[in-house]
Amino acid sequence: MASSRDQKKPEKSRKKRRDSRRAEIAGKPGKKPPRKGLAKFFYGLMVVLVWAVILLIPVTLYYAHDLPDVTDIEATPGRDTVMILDQEGEILASYGNVYGEWLDMEDIPAEFVQALVATEDRRFFGHFGIDIRGLARAVWQNLSNRSLVEGGSTITQQLAKNLFLSSEKTVKRKIQEMLLSFWLEMNFSKEEILTIYANRVYFGAGAYGIDAAARTYFGHDARNLSLTEAAMLAGVLKGPALYSPFRDLQRAYQRTEEVLDNMVDASFIKRETAERAKKADVNIAGAAATGDFRYYTDWIFEQIPDLIGQPTEPIVVYTTLKQNTQMKAAGAVQQIMDREGVTRNASQAALVSMDPDGAVRAMIGGRDYGQSQFNRVSQARRQPGSAFKLFVYLAALERGLTPQTTMRDSPVILDGWEPGNYTGDYLGEITLETAFANSINTVAVKLAEKINRRNVSAMARRLGITTPIVEEPSMALGTSEVSLLEMTAAYAAVFNGGYKVVPYGILEIQNSAGQILYRHMPGPPEQVLAPATAQTMQEMLARVVTEGTAKAARMDFPVAGKTGTTQSYKDALFIGAGLDTVNGVWVGNDDASAMNKVTGGGTPARIWKNFMLRVSLDRNDATLVTPNVSPRTKPGNQ
């Protein structure tokens, strides 16, 4: 039997032969051969990759544990957003973040998709969420310029950041962005990612999604985008605050040209097509061009909770405003106030125009919304002066007095108060229609006493005045404060034949699905004046313009109205009707300081006439010295 020593000999012999073979290969006895060239490089790379994977697992788990919920990515956030449209469906303003209609891929214009891919992520259809080449190029450019001149985020990364993450520039946010990008690419097709991106990304001006952006900037839905509009929207994405056409239209056009050039470079469009698109004008929605609409839209916005409660979903509000009428009103106020404001020490003015049923077609709440958002049509409470005499004379007509009834214009003292006339003269025995046309204060005060002040106050209430009315002797001269909106509505009741007028601006409210939440339903008309009484007052108001204190408002067509001027020239008004509209104008100072002898028959009447001239000629360039010619094509108190 062999000993244990004999058994170990073969093993030692084999080990010796192995070591000898290695030494033979390496050239050095007993040592491994060193790795050289590519073998060494790949070996090192493999080691790095192995360690990277080992380290990446805990890093990924660390940053992934608090990733946001991504289970309902396509759901539009519920916001109390409000989009306000004019009578024609054009957007006037939006409040809060606006989300438009969700568009499927086939409904999103191909021009927008091409502009987006050409500008934001040209290799979108070839990468897996991270564009290594683009990222490397961005890093090189930034290092070469020693500043951040180029980003490397793909469309998928932008979607991940915009939907789920903040904009903070941290390592954690960037890693989570990459992880979410991988998740998006694994769970959605490229077309689905583009669809979600187009419907959820922020375009500026409170608009989220391509449809909201198209409606906000261009006044129409996204399905009908032109090539230039599509390129402009794609260009906004680089920096909505910088490239928004509402912010800087010239810069927006320059950015649009860059996008069109990108589309040419990406072979989406031909050079001649891009050049034609660069020359095309884009009709930017009127809400961006002027702040004038905001007085009106603020008034609309404040009424919504009373009609449907506080909005908890995006809603669309259709209104009565006519943009052409609004712009004519703004032009009339600006022209006359620019001409007379400084010399007359009058800093503010307001105008409201409504149909005889109370539908508000224009509202100028002040000279500059940017400087003051206080609405002098609906929010201000000012003395109406002699414009309040409407209620005195209406109450008198109801009690059997007529325009031919005579009263004596003479001094009168009530409770120690002695009213005077504007001229300081007294005319003696005169008819009521003459006293009304010439705004004789003594007769109005005597008349109110004759028929009882309570009846005057009741008449004002019946015609829609809701503010407190102090039944004192001076009440007949308009010493109780009212709003221009309610006063104009009261006059509208006279001009519509005696039916009560409640001013309104909201026609319909819908949610984003088109469900009607509210619709203006006026109901049966409420007769507040006998037709004969309303007709008689219309004739008396016409005489105010033809031969009384409002001669400055005379037109080539029938008009009627009443002036109002308060003590020390603190307020001046003219409220009148013509061309089936009823319009009220107020001029004054917010601090109630005195103007330089401004009467209702002066500056307010001229603003009113300027506005009516523009409406009658359908020209916003018309002035009080414009010859009364046929409309042509528009060029580039007394």
HUFEN-V11187 format. One record per pair of residues at least 24 apart in sequence whose C-alpha atoms are under 8 Angstrom apart, sorted by the first residue. I is the first residue (numbers start at 1). GAP is how many residues later the second one is. If there is no record, write none. Layout:
# HUFEN-V11187
i=I gap=GAP
i=I gap=GAP
This chain:
# HUFEN-V11187
i=63 gap=109
i=63 gap=112
i=63 gap=113
i=64 gap=112
i=64 gap=115
i=67 gap=109
i=68 gap=96
i=68 gap=97
i=69 gap=95
i=70 gap=94
i=73 gap=90
i=73 gap=123
i=74 gap=122
i=76 gap=124
i=78 gap=234
i=78 gap=235
i=78 gap=236
i=79 gap=233
i=79 gap=234
i=79 gap=235
i=80 gap=230
i=80 gap=231
i=80 gap=232
i=80 gap=233
i=80 gap=234
i=80 gap=235
i=81 gap=230
i=81 gap=232
i=81 gap=233
i=81 gap=234
i=82 gap=219
i=82 gap=232
i=82 gap=233
i=82 gap=234
i=82 gap=235
i=83 gap=231
i=83 gap=232
i=83 gap=233
i=83 gap=234
i=84 gap=213
i=84 gap=232
i=84 gap=233
i=84 gap=234
i=84 gap=235
i=85 gap=231
i=85 gap=232
i=85 gap=233
i=85 gap=234
i=86 gap=232
i=86 gap=233
i=86 gap=234
i=86 gap=235
i=86 gap=236
i=86 gap=237
i=87 gap=231
i=87 gap=232
i=87 gap=233
i=87 gap=234
i=87 gap=235
i=88 gap=234
i=89 gap=229
i=90 gap=129
i=90 gap=130
i=90 gap=195
i=91 gap=124
i=91 gap=125
i=91 gap=128
i=91 gap=194
i=91 gap=195
i=91 gap=196
i=92 gap=193
i=92 gap=194
i=92 gap=195
i=92 gap=201
i=92 gap=202
i=92 gap=205
i=93 gap=123
i=93 gap=194
i=93 gap=200
i=93 gap=201
i=93 gap=204
i=94 gap=112
i=94 gap=122
i=95 gap=111
i=96 gap=110
i=97 gap=109
i=97 gap=110
i=97 gap=111
i=98 gap=108
i=98 gap=109
i=98 gap=110
i=98 gap=114
i=98 gap=216
i=99 gap=108
i=99 gap=109
i=99 gap=110
i=99 gap=112
i=99 gap=113
i=99 gap=215
i=100 gap=107
i=100 gap=108
i=100 gap=109
i=100 gap=110
i=100 gap=111
i=100 gap=112
i=100 gap=113
i=100 gap=115
i=100 gap=412
i=101 gap=110
i=101 gap=111
i=101 gap=411
i=101 gap=412
i=102 gap=97
i=102 gap=107
i=102 gap=109
i=103 gap=92
i=103 gap=96
i=103 gap=108
i=104 gap=91
i=105 gap=86
i=105 gap=87
i=105 gap=89
i=105 gap=90
i=107 gap=116
i=108 gap=87
i=108 gap=114
i=108 gap=115
i=109 gap=113
i=109 gap=114
i=109 gap=115
i=109 gap=116
i=109 gap=121
i=111 gap=116
i=111 gap=119
i=111 gap=120
i=112 gap=115
i=112 gap=118
i=112 gap=119
i=112 gap=121
i=112 gap=122
i=113 gap=81
i=114 gap=149
i=114 gap=154
i=115 gap=115
i=115 gap=116
i=115 gap=119
i=115 gap=144
i=115 gap=145
i=115 gap=147
i=115 gap=148
i=116 gap=115
i=116 gap=118
i=118 gap=141
i=118 gap=144
i=118 gap=145
i=118 gap=147
i=118 gap=148
i=119 gap=115
i=119 gap=116
i=119 gap=140
i=119 gap=143
i=119 gap=144
i=120 gap=34
i=120 gap=35
i=121 gap=32
i=121 gap=33
i=121 gap=34
i=122 gap=144
i=124 gap=30
i=124 gap=31
i=124 gap=66
i=125 gap=65
i=128 gap=54
i=128 gap=57
i=129 gap=25
i=129 gap=26
i=129 gap=27
i=129 gap=28
i=129 gap=49
i=129 gap=52
i=129 gap=53
i=129 gap=55
i=129 gap=56
i=130 gap=24
i=130 gap=26
i=130 gap=27
i=130 gap=48
i=130 gap=51
i=130 gap=52
i=155 gap=39
i=155 gap=42
i=156 gap=25
i=156 gap=28
i=156 gap=29
i=156 gap=37
i=157 gap=24
i=159 gap=38
i=159 gap=42
i=160 gap=24
i=162 gap=39
i=162 gap=40
i=163 gap=37
i=163 gap=38
i=202 gap=35
i=202 gap=38
i=203 gap=30
i=203 gap=33
i=203 gap=34
i=203 gap=37
i=203 gap=41
i=204 gap=32
i=204 gap=36
i=204 gap=37
i=204 gap=40
i=205 gap=35
i=205 gap=39
i=205 gap=41
i=216 gap=69
i=217 gap=28
i=217 gap=29
i=217 gap=67
i=217 gap=68
i=217 gap=71
i=218 gap=64
i=218 gap=65
i=218 gap=66
i=218 gap=67
i=219 gap=65
i=219 gap=66
i=227 gap=50
i=228 gap=28
i=228 gap=49
i=228 gap=50
i=228 gap=52
i=228 gap=54
i=229 gap=53
i=231 gap=25
i=231 gap=26
i=231 gap=28
i=231 gap=29
i=232 gap=24
i=232 gap=27
i=234 gap=25
i=235 gap=24
i=245 gap=39
i=246 gap=42
i=246 gap=43
i=291 gap=77
i=291 gap=78
i=291 gap=79
i=292 gap=34
i=292 gap=38
i=292 gap=72
i=292 gap=73
i=292 gap=76
i=292 gap=77
i=293 gap=33
i=293 gap=70
i=293 gap=71
i=294 gap=75
i=295 gap=68
i=295 gap=69
i=295 gap=70
i=295 gap=71
i=295 gap=74
i=295 gap=78
i=295 gap=80
i=296 gap=66
i=296 gap=67
i=296 gap=68
i=296 gap=69
i=299 gap=79
i=300 gap=205
i=300 gap=206
i=307 gap=211
i=308 gap=209
i=308 gap=210
i=313 gap=198
i=313 gap=199
i=314 gap=197
i=314 gap=198
i=315 gap=194
i=315 gap=195
i=315 gap=196
i=315 gap=197
i=316 gap=193
i=316 gap=194
i=316 gap=195
i=316 gap=196
i=317 gap=189
i=317 gap=190
i=317 gap=191
i=317 gap=192
i=317 gap=193
i=318 gap=188
i=318 gap=189
i=318 gap=190
i=318 gap=191
i=319 gap=186
i=319 gap=187
i=319 gap=188
i=319 gap=189
i=320 gap=39
i=320 gap=40
i=320 gap=41
i=320 gap=184
i=320 gap=185
i=320 gap=186
i=320 gap=187
i=321 gap=39
i=321 gap=40
i=321 gap=41
i=321 gap=184
i=322 gap=39
i=322 gap=40
i=323 gap=39
i=325 gap=36
i=325 gap=37
i=325 gap=290
i=326 gap=35
i=326 gap=36
i=326 gap=37
i=326 gap=38
i=327 gap=293
i=328 gap=283
i=328 gap=286
i=328 gap=287
i=328 gap=291
i=328 gap=292
i=329 gap=33
i=329 gap=34
i=329 gap=35
i=329 gap=282
i=330 gap=34
i=331 gap=280
i=331 gap=289
i=331 gap=290
i=332 gap=275
i=332 gap=276
i=332 gap=278
i=332 gap=279
i=332 gap=282
i=332 gap=291
i=333 gap=34
i=333 gap=274
i=333 gap=278
i=334 gap=33
i=336 gap=267
i=336 gap=270
i=336 gap=271
i=337 gap=266
i=340 gap=263
i=343 gap=253
i=344 gap=251
i=344 gap=252
i=344 gap=253
i=344 gap=254
i=345 gap=249
i=345 gap=250
i=345 gap=251
i=346 gap=241
i=346 gap=242
i=346 gap=243
i=346 gap=249
i=346 gap=250
i=347 gap=240
i=347 gap=241
i=347 gap=242
i=347 gap=243
i=348 gap=239
i=348 gap=240
i=348 gap=241
i=348 gap=242
i=349 gap=27
i=349 gap=236
i=349 gap=237
i=349 gap=238
i=349 gap=239
i=350 gap=26
i=350 gap=27
i=350 gap=235
i=350 gap=236
i=350 gap=237
i=351 gap=26
i=351 gap=232
i=351 gap=233
i=351 gap=234
i=351 gap=235
i=352 gap=25
i=352 gap=132
i=352 gap=133
i=352 gap=136
i=352 gap=231
i=352 gap=232
i=352 gap=233
i=353 gap=228
i=353 gap=229
i=353 gap=230
i=353 gap=231
i=354 gap=149
i=354 gap=227
i=354 gap=228
i=354 gap=229
i=355 gap=137
i=355 gap=225
i=355 gap=226
i=355 gap=227
i=356 gap=136
i=356 gap=137
i=356 gap=139
i=356 gap=140
i=356 gap=145
i=356 gap=224
i=356 gap=225
i=356 gap=226
i=357 gap=135
i=357 gap=136
i=357 gap=139
i=357 gap=144
i=357 gap=145
i=357 gap=146
i=358 gap=131
i=358 gap=134
i=358 gap=143
i=358 gap=144
i=358 gap=145
i=358 gap=146
i=359 gap=144
i=359 gap=145
i=359 gap=146
i=360 gap=143
i=360 gap=144
i=360 gap=145
i=361 gap=144
i=376 gap=107
i=376 gap=108
i=377 gap=106
i=377 gap=107
i=377 gap=108
i=378 gap=105
i=378 gap=106
i=378 gap=107
i=379 gap=104
i=380 gap=102
i=380 gap=103
i=380 gap=104
i=381 gap=100
i=381 gap=101
i=381 gap=102
i=381 gap=103
i=382 gap=98
i=382 gap=99
i=382 gap=100
i=382 gap=101
i=382 gap=102
i=382 gap=189
i=383 gap=95
i=383 gap=96
i=383 gap=97
i=383 gap=98
i=383 gap=99
i=383 gap=183
i=383 gap=188
i=384 gap=94
i=384 gap=95
i=384 gap=96
i=384 gap=97
i=384 gap=98
i=384 gap=180
i=384 gap=181
i=384 gap=182
i=384 gap=187
i=384 gap=188
i=384 gap=189
i=385 gap=92
i=385 gap=93
i=385 gap=94
i=385 gap=179
i=385 gap=180
i=385 gap=181
i=385 gap=182
i=385 gap=186
i=385 gap=187
i=385 gap=188
i=386 gap=53
i=386 gap=55
i=386 gap=90
i=386 gap=91
i=386 gap=92
i=386 gap=176
i=386 gap=177
i=386 gap=178
i=386 gap=179
i=386 gap=180
i=386 gap=252
i=387 gap=91
i=387 gap=175
i=387 gap=176
i=387 gap=177
i=387 gap=178
i=387 gap=186
i=387 gap=187
i=387 gap=188
i=388 gap=88
i=388 gap=89
i=388 gap=90
i=388 gap=176
i=389 gap=47
i=389 gap=55
i=389 gap=87
i=389 gap=88
i=389 gap=89
i=391 gap=65
i=391 gap=66
i=391 gap=68
i=391 gap=69
i=392 gap=52
i=392 gap=55
i=392 gap=56
i=392 gap=64
i=392 gap=67
i=392 gap=84
i=393 gap=51
i=393 gap=54
i=394 gap=65
i=394 gap=139
i=394 gap=143
i=395 gap=56
i=395 gap=60
i=395 gap=61
i=395 gap=64
i=396 gap=51
i=396 gap=55
i=397 gap=136
i=398 gap=135
i=399 gap=52
i=402 gap=30
i=403 gap=28
i=403 gap=29
i=403 gap=30
i=403 gap=133
i=403 gap=137
i=404 gap=27
i=404 gap=28
i=404 gap=29
i=405 gap=26
i=405 gap=27
i=406 gap=24
i=406 gap=25
i=406 gap=26
i=407 gap=24
i=407 gap=25
i=407 gap=36
i=408 gap=35
i=409 gap=31
i=409 gap=33
i=409 gap=34
i=410 gap=32
i=410 gap=33
i=411 gap=31
i=412 gap=30
i=412 gap=34
i=414 gap=59
i=419 gap=55
i=422 gap=216
i=433 gap=107
i=433 gap=110
i=436 gap=104
i=436 gap=108
i=437 gap=103
i=437 gap=104
i=437 gap=106
i=437 gap=107
i=437 gap=108
i=437 gap=110
i=437 gap=111
i=437 gap=112
i=438 gap=106
i=438 gap=110
i=438 gap=111
i=439 gap=109
i=439 gap=110
i=439 gap=199
i=441 gap=36
i=444 gap=32
i=444 gap=33
i=445 gap=28
i=445 gap=29
i=445 gap=31
i=445 gap=32
i=448 gap=28
i=449 gap=24
i=460 gap=30
i=462 gap=38
i=462 gap=66
i=463 gap=26
i=463 gap=27
i=463 gap=30
i=463 gap=37
i=463 gap=38
i=463 gap=65
i=464 gap=25
i=464 gap=26
i=464 gap=36
i=464 gap=37
i=464 gap=38
i=465 gap=25
i=478 gap=88
i=479 gap=87
i=484 gap=100
i=484 gap=101
i=484 gap=102
i=485 gap=99
i=487 gap=97
i=488 gap=87
i=488 gap=94
i=488 gap=95
i=488 gap=96
i=491 gap=84
i=491 gap=85
i=491 gap=91
i=492 gap=85
i=492 gap=90
i=493 gap=35
i=493 gap=36
i=494 gap=35
i=494 gap=40
i=494 gap=41
i=494 gap=43
i=494 gap=44
i=495 gap=39
i=495 gap=40
i=495 gap=43
i=495 gap=82
i=495 gap=87
i=497 gap=32
i=497 gap=33
i=497 gap=34
i=497 gap=37
i=497 gap=38
i=498 gap=29
i=498 gap=30
i=498 gap=31
i=498 gap=32
i=498 gap=33
i=498 gap=35
i=498 gap=36
i=499 gap=26
i=499 gap=27
i=499 gap=28
i=499 gap=29
i=499 gap=30
i=500 gap=25
i=500 gap=26
i=500 gap=27
i=500 gap=28
i=549 gap=52
i=549 gap=88
i=549 gap=89
i=550 gap=50
i=550 gap=51
i=550 gap=52
i=550 gap=55
i=550 gap=87
i=550 gap=88
i=551 gap=50
i=552 gap=49
i=552 gap=50
i=552 gap=53
i=552 gap=54
i=552 gap=57
i=553 gap=48
i=553 gap=52
i=553 gap=53
i=553 gap=55
i=553 gap=56
i=554 gap=55
i=555 gap=54
i=555 gap=58
i=563 gap=36
i=563 gap=37
i=563 gap=38
i=563 gap=42
i=563 gap=74
i=563 gap=75
i=564 gap=35
i=564 gap=36
i=564 gap=37
i=564 gap=73
i=564 gap=74
i=565 gap=33
i=565 gap=34
i=565 gap=35
i=565 gap=72
i=565 gap=73
i=568 gap=26
i=568 gap=27
i=568 gap=29
i=569 gap=25
i=569 gap=26
i=569 gap=27
i=569 gap=28
i=569 gap=29
i=569 gap=30
i=570 gap=24
i=570 gap=25
i=571 gap=24
i=571 gap=27
i=571 gap=28
i=572 gap=26
i=572 gap=27
i=572 gap=28
i=572 gap=32
i=572 gap=65
i=573 gap=26
i=573 gap=27
i=573 gap=28
i=573 gap=31
i=573 gap=32
i=573 gap=64
i=574 gap=26
i=574 gap=27
i=574 gap=30
i=574 gap=31
i=574 gap=34
i=574 gap=63
i=578 gap=34
i=579 gap=37
i=583 gap=25
i=584 gap=24
i=598 gap=39
i=599 gap=38
i=599 gap=39
i=600 gap=37
i=600 gap=38
i=601 gap=36
i=601 gap=37
i=602 gap=35
i=602 gap=36
